Amino acid sequence: SPAAVAGVTADLLELGCYEVSLGDTIGVGTAGGMRALLEELVGAFGADRLAVHCHDTYGQALANILAAVDRGIRRIDASVAGLGGCPYAPGASGNVATEDVVYLLEGLGLDTGVNLDRLIDAGNSISRFLGRPSGSKVARARSGN
């Protein structure tokens, strides 16, 4: 529940953490749930003390990130080409692809300071080396894959 997460967040900040990252490491969160959670947390602690970490197992990571950005969150974990997974959740996908997050943020008029074309090239290179397709929809669209 948002109240339970707020309690843990308060404890972590009191212990000296400068930031609390809200993780959906199995990728089942929804934008409605993210909004409800952040209404509680941003009001209590401020957006500058919070970050989000959204996996994309159910294809909801960008919607969740948009909900967070709309509430002032500016720290977002992501993974080039969507690499990764969750060792304790078989079948869970990796963290949301950095390329997709950069495209979303730039589309909102937020300057990321990231050269998207170079990021896509790096992600495609890593994916080729690993022998797997990129997990980024933006990279696949721009690369014709």
C-alpha positions in Angstrom: 0.0 0.0 0.0 1.2 3.6 -0.5 1.1 4.1 3.3 3.4 1.2 3.9 5.8 2.4 1.2 5.7 5.8 2.8 6.7 4.3 6.1 9.7 2.5 4.7 10.6 5.6 2.7 10.6 7.7 5.8 12.8 5.2 7.6 15.3 5.1 4.8 15.5 8.9 4.6 15.9 9.1 8.4 18.8 6.6 8.2 20.6 9.0 5.8 19.6 7.8 2.3 19.6 10.8 -0.1 17.1 9.1 -2.4 14.7 6.3 -2.5 14.2 4.4 -5.8 10.8 2.9 -6.2 11.3 -0.4 -7.9 8.9 -2.4 -10.0 11.4 -5.2 -10.5 9.0 -7.7 -11.9 7.2 -5.2 -14.2 3.6 -5.7 -13.0 2.9 -2.1 -11.9 0.3 0.1 -13.6 0.1 3.8 -14.1 -2.9 4.1 -11.8 -0.9 2.3 -9.0 2.1 4.6 -9.7 0.0 7.7 -9.5 -1.6 6.6 -6.2 1.8 5.8 -4.8 3.4 9.0 -5.9 0.5 11.2 -4.6 1.4 9.8 -1.1 5.2 10.0 -1.5 5.7 13.2 -3.4 3.4 15.0 -1.0 5.3 13.7 2.0 9.0 13.7 0.8 9.2 15.8 -2.4 10.0 14.5 -5.9 13.7 15.3 -5.5 14.1 12.5 -3.0 12.5 9.9 -5.2 13.5 7.8 -8.3 11.7 5.1 -10.3 13.0 1.8 -11.5 10.4 0.2 -13.9 10.8 -3.2 -15.6 8.7 -3.7 -18.8 7.4 -7.2 -18.4 3.8 -6.2 -19.0 4.6 -3.3 -21.3 3.7 -0.7 -18.7 7.1 0.8 -17.9 6.7 3.9 -20.0 3.2 4.6 -18.7 4.5 4.3 -15.2 7.5 6.6 -16.0 5.1 9.1 -17.5 3.0 9.1 -14.3 6.2 9.7 -12.3 7.5 12.5 -14.6 4.1 14.1 -14.4 4.5 14.2 -10.6 8.0 15.8 -10.8 10.2 12.7 -10.7 13.4 13.3 -12.7 15.5 10.3 -11.7 14.7 7.2 -13.8 16.7 4.0 -13.9 16.9 2.4 -17.4 19.0 -0.1 -19.2 20.5 0.2 -22.7 18.7 -2.1 -25.1 16.5 -3.2 -22.2 19.1 -5.6 -21.0 18.7 -7.4 -17.7 16.0 -9.3 -16.0 15.1 -10.3 -12.5 16.8 -13.3 -11.0 14.0 -14.1 -8.5 11.2 -13.6 -11.0 11.6 -16.0 -13.9 10.1 -14.6 -17.1 10.4 -11.0 -16.0 11.9 -8.7 -18.6 14.8 -6.3 -18.0 14.6 -2.7 -17.0 12.9 -0.4 -19.5 15.2 0.4 -22.4 17.1 3.7 -22.0 16.5 4.5 -25.7 12.7 4.4 -25.1 12.9 6.5 -22.0 15.0 9.1 -23.8 12.6 9.2 -26.7 9.7 9.7 -24.2 11.4 12.4 -22.2 12.5 14.3 -25.3 9.0 14.1 -26.7 7.8 15.8 -23.5 10.3 18.6 -24.2 12.7 17.5 -21.4 16.4 17.8 -22.3 18.2 14.6 -21.4 21.6 15.5 -22.7 21.7 12.1 -24.4 22.5 11.7 -28.1 19.7 9.2 -29.0 21.3 8.1 -32.2 24.6 7.2 -30.5 22.7 5.5 -27.7 20.8 3.4 -30.2 24.1 2.5 -32.0 25.6 1.4 -28.6 22.6 -0.6 -27.7 22.5 -2.3 -31.1 26.3 -3.1 -30.8 25.8 -4.7 -27.4 22.8 -6.6 -28.6 24.7 -8.0 -31.6 27.6 -9.0 -29.4 25.2 -10.8 -27.0 23.4 -12.4 -30.0 20.0 -11.1 -29.0 17.7 -8.4 -30.4 17.5 -5.0 -28.7 14.7 -4.7 -26.2 14.2 -1.1 -27.3 11.2 -0.4 -29.5 12.7 2.9 -30.5 16.0 1.2 -31.6 14.1 -1.4 -33.6 12.0 1.2 -35.3 14.9 3.4 -36.2 17.1 0.5 -37.3 14.4 -1.1 -39.4 14.3 -4.3 -37.3 
